[in-house]
């Protein structure tokens, strides 16, 4: 589970940095994030998570952020 105290950083994080940190802290793979999201009724692809991590995804929607959050924990 994501610890809220750990999410409060002294500096602003990009979405890419946030995803990388959560994956590291939760010891997750991109595939595991997709599987978690799907189990919770959301749709997101491993390819899209990779694009988010590289910072190449554009026009991120609320639905995609919700799926990402579901996959993260």
TAHU-V890174 format. One record per residue. N is the residue number from 0. RES is the residue in one small letter. PSI is psi in whole degrees, 0 to 359 (none if undefined). OMEGA is omega in radians with two decimals (* if undefined). NEAR is the number of other C-alpha atoms within 8 Angstrom. Layout:
# TAHU-V890174
n:N res:RES psi:PSI omega:OMEGA near:NEAR
n:N res:RES psi:PSI omega:OMEGA near:NEAR
This chain:
# TAHU-V890174
n:0 res:x psi:141 omega:-3.11 near:4
n:1 res:x psi:129 omega:3.12 near:8
n:2 res:x psi:116 omega:-3.12 near:6
n:3 res:x psi:328 omega:3.14 near:6
n:4 res:x psi:328 omega:3.13 near:5
n:5 res:x psi:338 omega:-3.11 near:7
n:6 res:x psi:343 omega:3.10 near:7
n:7 res:x psi:102 omega:-3.11 near:6
n:8 res:x psi:159 omega:3.10 near:7
n:9 res:x psi:340 omega:3.14 near:4
n:10 res:x psi:160 omega:3.07 near:4
n:11 res:x psi:143 omega:3.08 near:5
n:12 res:x psi:143 omega:2.98 near:8
n:13 res:x psi:166 omega:3.08 near:6
n:14 res:x psi:319 omega:3.11 near:9
n:15 res:x psi:313 omega:3.13 near:11
n:16 res:x psi:321 omega:3.13 near:9
n:17 res:x psi:313 omega:-3.14 near:9
n:18 res:x psi:315 omega:3.13 near:10
n:19 res:x psi:318 omega:-3.13 near:9
n:20 res:x psi:316 omega:-3.13 near:8
n:21 res:x psi:317 omega:3.11 near:11
n:22 res:x psi:318 omega:3.14 near:12
n:23 res:x psi:311 omega:-3.11 near:8
n:24 res:x psi:322 omega:-3.10 near:7
n:25 res:x psi:358 omega:-3.13 near:9
n:26 res:x psi:51 omega:-3.10 near:7
n:27 res:x psi:156 omega:2.92 near:9
n:28 res:x psi:166 omega:3.07 near:7
n:29 res:x psi:320 omega:3.14 near:10
n:30 res:x psi:318 omega:3.12 near:7
n:31 res:x psi:323 omega:3.09 near:9
n:32 res:x psi:317 omega:3.12 near:13
n:33 res:x psi:313 omega:-3.12 near:13
n:34 res:x psi:318 omega:3.11 near:9
n:35 res:x psi:315 omega:-3.14 near:12
n:36 res:x psi:315 omega:-3.14 near:17
n:37 res:x psi:317 omega:3.12 near:11
n:38 res:x psi:333 omega:-3.13 near:7
n:39 res:x psi:10 omega:3.04 near:7
n:40 res:x psi:15 omega:3.13 near:6
n:41 res:x psi:161 omega:3.13 near:10
n:42 res:x psi:122 omega:3.05 near:9
n:43 res:x psi:148 omega:-3.11 near:12
n:44 res:x psi:158 omega:3.09 near:7
n:45 res:x psi:322 omega:3.11 near:9
n:46 res:x psi:318 omega:-3.13 near:6
n:47 res:x psi:320 omega:3.08 near:9
n:48 res:x psi:318 omega:3.10 near:11
n:49 res:x psi:318 omega:3.10 near:9
n:50 res:x psi:319 omega:3.10 near:10
n:51 res:x psi:318 omega:-3.12 near:12
n:52 res:x psi:328 omega:3.10 near:12
n:53 res:x psi:347 omega:-3.11 near:8
n:54 res:x psi:20 omega:-3.10 near:8
n:55 res:x psi:352 omega:3.10 near:7
n:56 res:x psi:139 omega:3.12 near:9
n:57 res:x psi:158 omega:3.09 near:4
n:58 res:x psi:53 omega:3.12 near:4
n:59 res:x psi:128 omega:-3.10 near:7
n:60 res:x psi:165 omega:3.06 near:6
n:61 res:x psi:318 omega:-3.14 near:6
n:62 res:x psi:320 omega:3.12 near:6
n:63 res:x psi:322 omega:3.09 near:10
n:64 res:x psi:322 omega:3.09 near:9
n:65 res:x psi:318 omega:3.11 near:9
n:66 res:x psi:320 omega:3.11 near:12
n:67 res:x psi:316 omega:3.12 near:12
n:68 res:x psi:318 omega:3.11 near:9
n:69 res:x psi:322 omega:3.12 near:12
n:70 res:x psi:332 omega:-3.11 near:13
n:71 res:x psi:336 omega:3.12 near:11
n:72 res:x psi:none omega:* near:7
